[in-house]
């Protein structure tokens, strides 16, 4: 029952964030850029100080680089673009690589914060931009719904 509650809270939180990003696209872009740079720094620090796995940290830093390039067209992200496809593939590879390491190191629930914060936060932020309706985007002169 607790897992269902957590998942429901996450869904409601993502819907709320999607609504905020719809109304404040410029601020969402800035927040995602800061998040992206922060995650690169975190993964570099993990690589240097924790020395868990240098290739996993480099994979994560590379994924953040692809996410950063995908941010150039934010909030206009097409599902068929090479950046979007690359982001999805790198997100899956990044999650699987860290999960396999952390699973062998102990309880996966203990490390879920790392995976959620460092592996999924940026892809979720980019995913939120796909929920933005075209009539709320900057530069659109169409009639807006209220």
Secondary structure, DSSP 8 states (H G I E B T S, - for coil): -HHHHHHHHHHHHHHHHHHHHHH-HHHHHHHHHHHHHHHHHHHHHIIIII-S-HHHHHHHHHHHHHHHHHGGGTT---TTSHHHHHHHHHHHHHHHHHHHHHHHHS-TTTTHHHIIIIIIHHHHHHHHHTTS-GGGSTT--S----
